C-alpha cells in the first residue's frame, strides 16, 4: 500500500512542479509522513491538521505540498499521508524542533489528546527529486 501512496505522491508532485524552473541540484527536500491513527481517531487527526497544524507548519518554514487519505485497502480509514517541503535536511531538523517547541502546537496537541493519543504511529521518509523528475 505504501508503494501505491508513494506513486500517487510522485504524480501529485509532478503536477505541483509544472512551470517551475529546472535546476541542476535540488534546492530543497521533501518529507513524506505517514500517520496511522489510533483506532477510531482519524477524524481527530484530520481536524488537528485542518484547524491548527498546517498553519503552525507555515510559521516554521514547513511548506505543505499535500495531504491524502487512502480510499481503499487495509490503511483506508486509519491513515493520513502528507508531504512537506523544506529548504534542506538540516533546515527540516531545525523546523521540526521549532515546531515541537511552539506553545500553540503544544496546546493544540494537548487539547486534541485530552481523551488519549490520536496518532498510534508516525513514519517519515525524506525524498529528493531524481534527475528525470518533473519537480526539481
N, CA, C and O atoms as a GROMACS GRO file, in nm:
protein
  544
    1UNK      N    1   0.083  -0.120   0.000
    1UNK     CA    2   0.000   0.000   0.000
    1UNK      C    3   0.087   0.126   0.000
    1UNK      O    4   0.055   0.224  -0.066
    2UNK      N    5   0.199   0.121   0.076
    2UNK     CA    6   0.287   0.238   0.080
    2UNK      C    7   0.342   0.269  -0.058
    2UNK      O    8   0.359   0.386  -0.093
    3UNK      N    9   0.369   0.165  -0.139
    3UNK     CA   10   0.418   0.189  -0.275
    3UNK      C   11   0.314   0.263  -0.357
    3UNK      O   12   0.349   0.352  -0.436
    4UNK      N   13   0.186   0.228  -0.341
    4UNK     CA   14   0.080   0.297  -0.414
    4UNK      C   15   0.069   0.442  -0.370
    4UNK      O   16   0.051   0.531  -0.452
    5UNK      N   17   0.082   0.466  -0.240
    5UNK     CA   18   0.074   0.603  -0.188
    5UNK      C   19   0.193   0.684  -0.240
    5UNK      O   20   0.177   0.799  -0.280
    6UNK      N   21   0.313   0.623  -0.238
    6UNK     CA   22   0.431   0.694  -0.289
    6UNK      C   23   0.415   0.726  -0.438
    6UNK      O   24   0.451   0.835  -0.482
    7UNK      N   25   0.361   0.631  -0.515
    7UNK     CA   26   0.339   0.655  -0.657
    7UNK      C   27   0.241   0.770  -0.677
    7UNK      O   28   0.261   0.856  -0.764
    8UNK      N   29   0.135   0.772  -0.598
    8UNK     CA   30   0.037   0.882  -0.608
    8UNK      C   31   0.103   1.014  -0.570
    8UNK      O   32   0.077   1.117  -0.632
    9UNK      N   33   0.187   1.012  -0.468
    9UNK     CA   34   0.255   1.135  -0.426
    9UNK      C   35   0.346   1.186  -0.537
    9UNK      O   36   0.353   1.307  -0.559
   10UNK      N   37   0.415   1.096  -0.606
   10UNK     CA   38   0.502   1.136  -0.717
   10UNK      C   39   0.419   1.202  -0.826
   10UNK      O   40   0.461   1.303  -0.882
   11UNK      N   41   0.302   1.146  -0.856
   11UNK     CA   42   0.216   1.207  -0.958
   11UNK      C   43   0.171   1.346  -0.916
   11UNK      O   44   0.171   1.438  -0.997
   12UNK      N   45   0.133   1.360  -0.791
   12UNK     CA   46   0.090   1.491  -0.742
   12UNK      C   47   0.204   1.590  -0.746
   12UNK      O   48   0.188   1.704  -0.789
   13UNK      N   49   0.322   1.546  -0.699
   13UNK     CA   50   0.438   1.635  -0.701
   13UNK      C   51   0.475   1.675  -0.843
   13UNK      O   52   0.518   1.788  -0.865
   14UNK      N   53   0.459   1.584  -0.940
   14UNK     CA   54   0.488   1.617  -1.078
   14UNK      C   55   0.396   1.729  -1.125
   14UNK      O   56   0.442   1.823  -1.191
   15UNK      N   57   0.269   1.719  -1.093
   15UNK     CA   58   0.175   1.825  -1.128
   15UNK      C   59   0.204   1.954  -1.055
   15UNK      O   60   0.186   2.063  -1.110
   16UNK      N   61   0.249   1.943  -0.932
   16UNK     CA   62   0.282   2.059  -0.848
   16UNK      C   63   0.397   2.138  -0.909
   16UNK      O   64   0.407   2.259  -0.892
   17UNK      N   65   0.484   2.067  -0.981
   17UNK     CA   66   0.604   2.130  -1.032
   17UNK      C   67   0.587   2.196  -1.168
   17UNK      O   68   0.679   2.262  -1.215
   18UNK      N   69   0.474   2.180  -1.232
   18UNK     CA   70   0.456   2.236  -1.365
   18UNK      C   71   0.487   2.385  -1.363
   18UNK      O   72   0.435   2.460  -1.280
   19UNK      N   73   0.573   2.426  -1.455
   19UNK     CA   74   0.608   2.567  -1.463
   19UNK      C   75   0.727   2.608  -1.378
   19UNK      O   76   0.772   2.722  -1.389
   20UNK      N   77   0.779   2.519  -1.294
   20UNK     CA   78   0.895   2.554  -1.213
   20UNK      C   79   1.020   2.545  -1.298
   20UNK      O   80   1.030   2.460  -1.387
   21UNK      N   81   1.114   2.633  -1.273
   21UNK     CA   82   1.239   2.634  -1.349
   21UNK      C   83   1.322   2.511  -1.318
   21UNK      O   84   1.322   2.461  -1.205
   22UNK      N   85   1.392   2.464  -1.416
   22UNK     CA   86   1.480   2.349  -1.400
   22UNK      C   87   1.607   2.392  -1.326
   22UNK      O   88   1.658   2.502  -1.348
   23UNK      N   89   1.656   2.304  -1.237
   23UNK     CA   90   1.775   2.335  -1.159
   23UNK      C   91   1.871   2.218  -1.167
   23UNK      O   92   1.828   2.105  -1.189
   24UNK      N   93   2.000   2.243  -1.148
   24UNK     CA   94   2.097   2.135  -1.155
   24UNK      C   95   2.103   2.056  -1.025
   24UNK      O   96   2.136   1.938  -1.028
   25UNK      N   97   2.073   2.116  -0.913
   25UNK     CA   98   2.074   2.047  -0.784
   25UNK      C   99   1.948   2.084  -0.708
   25UNK      O  100   1.899   2.196  -0.722
   26UNK      N  101   1.895   1.992  -0.628
   26UNK     CA  102   1.774   2.024  -0.553
   26UNK      C  103   1.798   2.141  -0.459
   26UNK      O  104   1.897   2.146  -0.386
   27UNK      N  105   1.706   2.234  -0.461
   27UNK     CA  106   1.718   2.349  -0.370
   27UNK      C  107   1.638   2.324  -0.243
   27UNK      O  108   1.630   2.412  -0.157
   28UNK      N  109   1.580   2.206  -0.231
   28UNK     CA  110   1.501   2.172  -0.114
   28UNK      C  111   1.482   2.020  -0.110
   28UNK      O  112   1.516   1.949  -0.204
   29UNK      N  113   1.427   1.974   0.001
   29UNK     CA  114   1.396   1.832   0.015
   29UNK      C  115   1.248   1.818   0.049
   29UNK      O  116   1.185   1.912   0.098
   30UNK      N  117   1.196   1.702   0.021
   30UNK     CA  118   1.057   1.672   0.054
   30UNK      C  119   1.057   1.568   0.165
   30UNK      O  120   1.144   1.481   0.173
   31UNK      N  121   0.958   1.578   0.250
   31UNK     CA  122   0.942   1.482   0.358
   31UNK      C  123   0.801   1.424   0.347
   31UNK      O  124   0.702   1.495   0.358
   32UNK      N  125   0.795   1.293   0.326
   32UNK     CA  126   0.666   1.225   0.323
   32UNK      C  127   0.644   1.163   0.461
   32UNK      O  128   0.727   1.086   0.510
   33UNK      N  129   0.532   1.198   0.522
   33UNK     CA  130   0.500   1.147   0.654
   33UNK      C  131   0.371   1.066   0.646
   33UNK      O  132   0.275   1.107   0.581
   34UNK      N  133   0.370   0.954   0.714
   34UNK     CA  134   0.254   0.865   0.717
   34UNK      C  135   0.214   0.847   0.863
   34UNK      O  136   0.291   0.797   0.944
   35UNK      N  137   0.091   0.888   0.895
   35UNK     CA  138   0.040   0.875   1.031
   35UNK      C  139  -0.070   0.770   1.034
   35UNK      O  140  -0.164   0.774   0.955
   36UNK      N  141  -0.055   0.676   1.124
   36UNK     CA  142  -0.159   0.579   1.150
   36UNK      C  143  -0.233   0.624   1.274
   36UNK      O  144  -0.175   0.636   1.382
   37UNK      N  145  -0.361   0.650   1.258
   37UNK     CA  146  -0.441   0.700   1.369
   37UNK      C  147  -0.472   0.588   1.468
   37UNK      O  148  -0.483   0.471   1.430
   38UNK      N  149  -0.485   0.626   1.593
   38UNK     CA  150  -0.536   0.534   1.693
   38UNK      C  151  -0.677   0.496   1.648
   38UNK      O  152  -0.747   0.577   1.588
   39UNK      N  153  -0.718   0.374   1.677
   39UNK     CA  154  -0.848   0.324   1.629
   39UNK      C  155  -0.960   0.425   1.654
   39UNK      O  156  -0.983   0.469   1.766
   40UNK      N  157  -1.031   0.459   1.546
   40UNK     CA  158  -1.145   0.550   1.555
   40UNK      C  159  -1.109   0.697   1.565
   40UNK      O  160  -1.197   0.780   1.586
   41UNK      N  161  -0.980   0.732   1.549
   41UNK     CA  162  -0.937   0.870   1.572
   41UNK      C  163  -0.889   0.945   1.447
   41UNK      O  164  -0.833   1.053   1.459
   42UNK      N  165  -0.910   0.889   1.327
   42UNK     CA  166  -0.863   0.959   1.207
   42UNK      C  167  -0.932   1.095   1.191
   42UNK      O  168  -0.867   1.191   1.148
   43UNK      N  169  -1.058   1.106   1.224
   43UNK     CA  170  -1.127   1.236   1.215
   43UNK      C  171  -1.060   1.338   1.306
   43UNK      O  172  -1.047   1.455   1.269
   44UNK      N  173  -1.017   1.296   1.424
   44UNK     CA  174  -0.949   1.387   1.517
   44UNK      C  175  -0.813   1.428   1.462
   44UNK      O  176  -0.772   1.544   1.478
   45UNK      N  177  -0.741   1.336   1.397
   45UNK     CA  178  -0.613   1.370   1.335
   45UNK      C  179  -0.635   1.473   1.225
   45UNK      O  180  -0.564   1.574   1.220
   46UNK      N  181  -0.732   1.448   1.137
   46UNK     CA  182  -0.761   1.543   1.030
   46UNK      C  183  -0.804   1.679   1.084
   46UNK      O  184  -0.765   1.782   1.030
   47UNK      N  185  -0.883   1.680   1.188
   47UNK     CA  186  -0.927   1.807   1.248
   47UNK      C  187  -0.809   1.885   1.302
   47UNK      O  188  -0.801   2.007   1.285
   48UNK      N  189  -0.716   1.815   1.368
   48UNK     CA  190  -0.600   1.885   1.424
   48UNK      C  191  -0.516   1.947   1.313
   48UNK      O  192  -0.470   2.060   1.326
   49UNK      N  193  -0.497   1.874   1.202
   49UNK     CA  194  -0.423   1.931   1.088
   49UNK      C  195  -0.499   2.048   1.027
   49UNK      O  196  -0.440   2.153   1.000
   50UNK      N  197  -0.628   2.030   1.004
   50UNK     CA  198  -0.710   2.133   0.941
   50UNK      C  199  -0.715   2.261   1.025
   50UNK      O  200  -0.703   2.371   0.972
   51UNK      N  201  -0.732   2.245   1.155
   51UNK     CA  202  -0.757   2.359   1.242
   51UNK      C  203  -0.632   2.422   1.304
   51UNK      O  204  -0.636   2.537   1.347
   52UNK      N  205  -0.521   2.348   1.307
   52UNK     CA  206  -0.403   2.400   1.378
   52UNK      C  207  -0.270   2.374   1.306
   52UNK      O  208  -0.196   2.467   1.274
   53UNK      N  209  -0.242   2.246   1.281
   53UNK     CA  210  -0.108   2.204   1.240
   53UNK      C  211  -0.058   2.273   1.114
   53UNK      O  212   0.054   2.323   1.112
   54UNK      N  213  -0.139   2.277   1.009
   54UNK     CA  214  -0.094   2.337   0.883
   54UNK      C  215  -0.050   2.482   0.902
   54UNK      O  216   0.053   2.523   0.849
   55UNK      N  217  -0.127   2.558   0.976
   55UNK     CA  218  -0.094   2.699   0.999
   55UNK      C  219   0.036   2.712   1.077
   55UNK      O  220   0.118   2.800   1.048
   56UNK      N  221   0.056   2.626   1.176
   56UNK     CA  222   0.178   2.631   1.256
   56UNK      C  223   0.298   2.587   1.172
   56UNK      O  224   0.407   2.642   1.186
   57UNK      N  225   0.279   2.488   1.085
   57UNK     CA  226   0.386   2.449   0.993
   57UNK      C  227   0.435   2.570   0.915
   57UNK      O  228   0.556   2.594   0.907
   58UNK      N  229   0.344   2.646   0.858
   58UNK     CA  230   0.381   2.763   0.777
   58UNK      C  231   0.469   2.859   0.855
   58UNK      O  232   0.565   2.914   0.800
   59UNK      N  233   0.437   2.880   0.980
   59UNK     CA  234   0.512   2.971   1.065
   59UNK      C  235   0.656   2.923   1.085
   59UNK      O  236   0.746   3.003   1.113
   60UNK      N  237   0.678   2.793   1.069
   60UNK     CA  238   0.811   2.736   1.092
   60UNK      C  239   0.878   2.689   0.964
   60UNK      O  240   0.958   2.595   0.965
   61UNK      N  241   0.844   2.755   0.851
   61UNK     CA  242   0.909   2.732   0.722
   61UNK      C  243   0.891   2.588   0.672
   61UNK      O  244   0.979   2.534   0.606
   62UNK      N  245   0.777   2.529   0.704
   62UNK     CA  246   0.744   2.393   0.660
   62UNK      C  247   0.629   2.405   0.561
   62UNK      O  248   0.514   2.425   0.600
   63UNK      N  249   0.661   2.394   0.433
   63UNK     CA  250   0.562   2.417   0.328
   63UNK      C  251   0.481   2.289   0.302
   63UNK      O  252   0.538   2.185   0.269
   64UNK      N  253   0.352   2.298   0.318
   64UNK     CA  254   0.263   2.185   0.291
   64UNK      C  255   0.246   2.168   0.140
   64UNK      O  256   0.206   2.261   0.071
   65UNK      N  257   0.277   2.049   0.090
   65UNK     CA  258   0.258   2.017  -0.051
   65UNK      C  259   0.122   1.954  -0.071
   65UNK      O  260   0.050   1.989  -0.165
   66UNK      N  261   0.084   1.861   0.017
   66UNK     CA  262  -0.046   1.797   0.005
   66UNK      C  263  -0.071   1.698   0.117
   66UNK      O  264   0.021   1.654   0.187
   67UNK      N  265  -0.199   1.665   0.132
   67UNK     CA  266  -0.246   1.572   0.236
   67UNK      C  267  -0.340   1.472   0.170
   67UNK      O  268  -0.426   1.511   0.090
   68UNK      N  269  -0.325   1.343   0.203
   68UNK     CA  270  -0.405   1.239   0.142
   68UNK      C  271  -0.448   1.136   0.245
   68UNK      O  272  -0.380   1.115   0.346
   69UNK      N  273  -0.561   1.070   0.218
   69UNK     CA  274  -0.604   0.953   0.293
   69UNK      C  275  -0.635   0.844   0.191
   69UNK      O  276  -0.698   0.872   0.089
   70UNK      N  277  -0.593   0.721   0.217
   70UNK     CA  278  -0.620   0.612   0.124
   70UNK      C  279  -0.769   0.586   0.108
   70UNK      O  280  -0.845   0.594   0.205
   71UNK      N  281  -0.811   0.557  -0.014
   71UNK     CA  282  -0.952   0.527  -0.044
   71UNK      C  283  -0.988   0.382  -0.016
   71UNK      O  284  -1.103   0.350   0.014
   72UNK      N  285  -0.889   0.294  -0.027
   72UNK     CA  286  -0.917   0.151  -0.012
   72UNK      C  287  -0.797   0.081   0.046
   72UNK      O  288  -0.691   0.140   0.066
   73UNK      N  289  -0.815  -0.047   0.075
   73UNK     CA  290  -0.707  -0.128   0.129
   73UNK      C  291  -0.703  -0.123   0.281
   73UNK      O  292  -0.787  -0.058   0.344
   74UNK      N  293  -0.606  -0.191   0.339
   74UNK     CA  294  -0.601  -0.205   0.485
   74UNK      C  295  -0.575  -0.074   0.561
   74UNK      O  296  -0.602  -0.067   0.681
   75UNK      N  297  -0.524   0.029   0.493
   75UNK     CA  298  -0.496   0.155   0.563
   75UNK      C  299  -0.608   0.258   0.547
   75UNK      O  300  -0.602   0.366   0.607
   76UNK      N  301  -0.709   0.227   0.466
   76UNK     CA  302  -0.822   0.320   0.449
   76UNK      C  303  -0.893   0.338   0.583
   76UNK      O  304  -0.920   0.241   0.654
   77UNK      N  305  -0.921   0.462   0.615
   77UNK     CA  306  -0.992   0.492   0.739
   77UNK      C  307  -0.903   0.503   0.861
   77UNK      O  308  -0.950   0.532   0.971
   78UNK      N  309  -0.772   0.478   0.842
   78UNK     CA  310  -0.681   0.485   0.957
   78UNK      C  311  -0.556   0.566   0.930
   78UNK      O  312  -0.475   0.588   1.021
   79UNK      N  313  -0.537   0.613   0.806
   79UNK     CA  314  -0.407   0.668   0.767
   79UNK      C  315  -0.417   0.806   0.703
   79UNK      O  316  -0.506   0.833   0.622
   80UNK      N  317  -0.324   0.892   0.742
   80UNK     CA  318  -0.305   1.022   0.678
   80UNK      C  319  -0.162   1.024   0.624
   80UNK      O  320  -0.067   0.992   0.696
   81UNK      N  321  -0.148   1.061   0.496
   81UNK     CA  322  -0.017   1.075   0.434
   81UNK      C  323  -0.005   1.220   0.390
   81UNK      O  324  -0.097   1.275   0.329
   82UNK      N  325   0.109   1.282   0.421
   82UNK     CA  326   0.128   1.418   0.374
   82UNK      C  327   0.273   1.442   0.337
   82UNK      O  328   0.362   1.369   0.380
   83UNK      N  329   0.295   1.546   0.257
   83UNK     CA  330   0.430   1.580   0.213
   83UNK      C  331   0.456   1.726   0.245
   83UNK      O  332   0.374   1.814   0.217
   84UNK      N  333   0.572   1.749   0.305
   84UNK     CA  334   0.621   1.882   0.336
   84UNK      C  335   0.743   1.912   0.250
   84UNK      O  336   0.816   1.821   0.210
   85UNK      N  337   0.765   2.039   0.221
   85UNK     CA  338   0.886   2.083   0.153
   85UNK      C  339   0.968   2.164   0.253
   85UNK      O  340   0.916   2.252   0.321
   86UNK      N  341   1.097   2.132   0.260
   86UNK     CA  342   1.191   2.204   0.348
   86UNK      C  343   1.305   2.257   0.262
   86UNK      O  344   1.337   2.199   0.158
   87UNK      N  345   1.368   2.366   0.304
   87UNK     CA  346   1.484   2.417   0.228
   87UNK      C  347   1.599   2.317   0.220
   87UNK      O  348   1.670   2.313   0.120
   88UNK      N  349   1.619   2.236   0.324
   88UNK     CA  350   1.725   2.135   0.327
   88UNK      C  351   1.694   2.037   0.440
   88UNK      O  352   1.603   2.059   0.519
   89UNK      N  353   1.770   1.929   0.446
   89UNK     CA  354   1.752   1.832   0.553
   89UNK      C  355   1.785   1.894   0.689
   89UNK      O  356   1.715   1.871   0.787
   90UNK      N  357   1.891   1.973   0.693
   90UNK     CA  358   1.929   2.040   0.818
   90UNK      C  359   1.820   2.139   0.862
   90UNK      O  360   1.786   2.146   0.980
   91UNK      N  361   1.767   2.214   0.766
   91UNK     CA  362   1.657   2.307   0.799
   91UNK      C  363   1.534   2.230   0.848
   91UNK      O  364   1.462   2.278   0.935
   92UNK      N  365   1.511   2.112   0.791
   92UNK     CA  366   1.398   2.031   0.836
   92UNK      C  367   1.413   1.999   0.984
   92UNK      O  368   1.316   2.009   1.060
   93UNK      N  369   1.533   1.959   1.027
   93UNK     CA  370   1.556   1.930   1.169
   93UNK      C  371   1.528   2.052   1.256
   93UNK      O  372   1.463   2.043   1.360
   94UNK      N  373   1.577   2.167   1.211
   94UNK     CA  374   1.554   2.292   1.286
   94UNK      C  375   1.404   2.327   1.287
   94UNK      O  376   1.350   2.367   1.390
   95UNK      N  377   1.340   2.311   1.171
   95UNK     CA  378   1.197   2.341   1.161
   95UNK      C  379   1.116   2.255   1.257
   95UNK      O  380   1.028   2.305   1.328
   96UNK      N  381   1.146   2.125   1.259
   96UNK     CA  382   1.072   2.034   1.347
   96UNK      C  383   1.096   2.068   1.494
   96UNK      O  384   1.003   2.060   1.575
   97UNK      N  385   1.218   2.104   1.528
   97UNK     CA  386   1.248   2.140   1.668
   97UNK      C  387   1.169   2.265   1.708
   97UNK      O  388   1.111   2.270   1.817
   98UNK      N  389   1.166   2.365   1.620
   98UNK     CA  390   1.092   2.488   1.649
   98UNK      C  391   0.942   2.460   1.656
   98UNK      O  392   0.872   2.512   1.743
   99UNK      N  393   0.893   2.378   1.564
   99UNK     CA  394   0.752   2.342   1.564
   99UNK      C  395   0.714   2.272   1.695
   99UNK      O  396   0.615   2.306   1.758
  100UNK      N  397   0.794   2.174   1.734
  100UNK     CA  398   0.766   2.097   1.855
  100UNK      C  399   0.765   2.184   1.980
  100UNK      O  400   0.691   2.156   2.075
  101UNK      N  401   0.845   2.289   1.981
  101UNK     CA  402   0.854   2.378   2.097
  101UNK      C  403   0.750   2.490   2.093
  101UNK      O  404   0.736   2.564   2.191
  102UNK      N  405   0.678   2.504   1.984
  102UNK     CA  406   0.581   2.612   1.968
  102UNK      C  407   0.467   2.597   2.069
  102UNK      O  408   0.402   2.492   2.073
  103UNK      N  409   0.442   2.699   2.150
  103UNK     CA  410   0.336   2.690   2.252
  103UNK      C  411   0.197   2.664   2.193
  103UNK      O  412   0.117   2.592   2.253
  104UNK      N  413   0.169   2.720   2.077
  104UNK     CA  414   0.038   2.696   2.015
  104UNK      C  415   0.024   2.550   1.976
  104UNK      O  416  -0.083   2.491   1.993
  105UNK      N  417   0.132   2.490   1.922
  105UNK     CA  418   0.128   2.348   1.888
  105UNK      C  419   0.110   2.262   2.012
  105UNK      O  420   0.029   2.170   2.014
  106UNK      N  421   0.185   2.294   2.116
  106UNK     CA  422   0.176   2.215   2.239
  106UNK      C  423   0.035   2.219   2.297
  106UNK      O  424  -0.016   2.119   2.347
  107UNK      N  425  -0.029   2.335   2.289
  107UNK     CA  426  -0.166   2.349   2.339
  107UNK      C  427  -0.264   2.269   2.251
  107UNK      O  428  -0.349   2.197   2.303
  108UNK      N  429  -0.251   2.282   2.118
  108UNK     CA  430  -0.340   2.209   2.026
  108UNK      C  431  -0.323   2.058   2.043
  108UNK      O  432  -0.422   1.984   2.042
  109UNK      N  433  -0.200   2.013   2.058
  109UNK     CA  434  -0.174   1.870   2.076
  109UNK      C  435  -0.237   1.821   2.206
  109UNK      O  436  -0.305   1.719   2.208
  110UNK      N  437  -0.214   1.895   2.314
  110UNK     CA  438  -0.270   1.855   2.444
  110UNK      C  439  -0.422   1.850   2.440
  110UNK      O  440  -0.483   1.756   2.491
  111UNK      N  441  -0.484   1.952   2.380
  111UNK     CA  442  -0.631   1.955   2.373
  111UNK      C  443  -0.686   1.840   2.289
  111UNK      O  444  -0.787   1.779   2.324
  112UNK      N  445  -0.617   1.809   2.178
  112UNK     CA  446  -0.666   1.702   2.090
  112UNK      C  447  -0.645   1.564   2.151
  112UNK      O  448  -0.709   1.467   2.109
  113UNK      N  449  -0.558   1.554   2.250
  113UNK     CA  450  -0.529   1.426   2.313
  113UNK      C  451  -0.579   1.416   2.456
  113UNK      O  452  -0.533   1.332   2.534
  114UNK      N  453  -0.673   1.501   2.491
  114UNK     CA  454  -0.725   1.500   2.629
  114UNK      C  455  -0.792   1.366   2.664
  114UNK      O  456  -0.799   1.329   2.781
  115UNK      N  457  -0.841   1.294   2.562
  115UNK     CA  458  -0.904   1.163   2.585
  115UNK      C  459  -0.814   1.049   2.540
  115UNK      O  460  -0.860   0.935   2.525
  116UNK      N  461  -0.686   1.077   2.516
  116UNK     CA  462  -0.590   0.975   2.473
  116UNK      C  463  -0.525   1.011   2.342
  116UNK      O  464  -0.572   1.099   2.269
  117UNK      N  465  -0.417   0.943   2.312
  117UNK     CA  466  -0.341   0.968   2.189
  117UNK      C  467  -0.428   0.947   2.066
  117UNK      O  468  -0.514   0.858   2.063
  118UNK      N  469  -0.406   1.030   1.964
  118UNK     CA  470  -0.481   1.015   1.839
  118UNK      C  471  -0.394   0.959   1.727
  118UNK      O  472  -0.446   0.914   1.625
  119UNK      N  473  -0.263   0.962   1.743
  119UNK     CA  474  -0.170   0.905   1.645
  119UNK      C  475  -0.099   0.788   1.711
  119UNK      O  476  -0.028   0.803   1.810
  120UNK      N  477  -0.120   0.668   1.652
  120UNK     CA  478  -0.057   0.548   1.706
  120UNK      C  479   0.085   0.531   1.653
  120UNK      O  480   0.173   0.479   1.722
  121UNK      N  481   0.108   0.575   1.528
  121UNK     CA  482   0.238   0.554   1.464
  121UNK      C  483   0.262   0.665   1.363
  121UNK      O  484   0.173   0.703   1.288
  122UNK      N  485   0.385   0.717   1.361
  122UNK     CA  486   0.424   0.819   1.264
  122UNK      C  487   0.554   0.775   1.196
  122UNK      O  488   0.650   0.735   1.262
  123UNK      N  489   0.555   0.782   1.063
  123UNK     CA  490   0.673   0.745   0.986
  123UNK      C  491   0.713   0.863   0.899
  123UNK      O  492   0.627   0.939   0.853
  124UNK      N  493   0.844   0.879   0.876
  124UNK     CA  494   0.895   0.988   0.794
  124UNK      C  495   0.999   0.936   0.697
  124UNK      O  496   1.086   0.856   0.733
  125UNK      N  497   0.990   0.982   0.572
  125UNK     CA  498   1.088   0.949   0.468
  125UNK      C  499   1.123   1.079   0.397
  125UNK      O  500   1.034   1.151   0.351
  126UNK      N  501   1.254   1.110   0.388
  126UNK     CA  502   1.298   1.227   0.314
  126UNK      C  503   1.324   1.188   0.170
  126UNK      O  504   1.381   1.083   0.142
  127UNK      N  505   1.282   1.275   0.078
  127UNK     CA  506   1.290   1.249  -0.065
  127UNK      C  507   1.358   1.366  -0.135
  127UNK      O  508   1.339   1.482  -0.098
  128UNK      N  509   1.437   1.335  -0.237
  128UNK     CA  510   1.489   1.437  -0.328
  128UNK      C  511   1.450   1.395  -0.468
  128UNK      O  512   1.443   1.275  -0.497
  129UNK      N  513   1.424   1.490  -0.556
  129UNK     CA  514   1.384   1.455  -0.692
  129UNK      C  515   1.499   1.390  -0.768
  129UNK      O  516   1.616   1.425  -0.748
  130UNK      N  517   1.466   1.297  -0.854
  130UNK     CA  518   1.565   1.238  -0.943
  130UNK      C  519   1.598   1.336  -1.054
  130UNK      O  520   1.528   1.436  -1.072
  131UNK      N  521   1.703   1.308  -1.129
  131UNK     CA  522   1.741   1.399  -1.239
  131UNK      C  523   1.638   1.401  -1.351
  131UNK      O  524   1.639   1.493  -1.433
  132UNK      N  525   1.549   1.303  -1.356
  132UNK     CA  526   1.447   1.298  -1.461
  132UNK      C  527   1.309   1.336  -1.410
  132UNK      O  528   1.211   1.325  -1.484
  133UNK      N  529   1.300   1.380  -1.285
  133UNK     CA  530   1.172   1.418  -1.226
  133UNK      C  531   1.125   1.554  -1.279
  133UNK      O  532   1.206   1.642  -1.308
  134UNK      N  533   0.993   1.567  -1.292
  134UNK     CA  534   0.937   1.696  -1.334
  134UNK      C  535   0.954   1.801  -1.226
  134UNK      O  536   0.958   1.921  -1.256
  135UNK      N  537   0.965   1.758  -1.103
  135UNK     CA  538   0.988   1.852  -0.994
  135UNK      C  539   1.136   1.849  -0.960
  135UNK      O  540   1.196   1.742  -0.946
  136UNK      N  541   1.193   1.965  -0.947
  136UNK     CA  542   1.339   1.974  -0.923
  136UNK      C  543   1.369   2.044  -0.794
  136UNK      O  544   1.485   2.060  -0.758
   0.00000   0.00000   0.00000
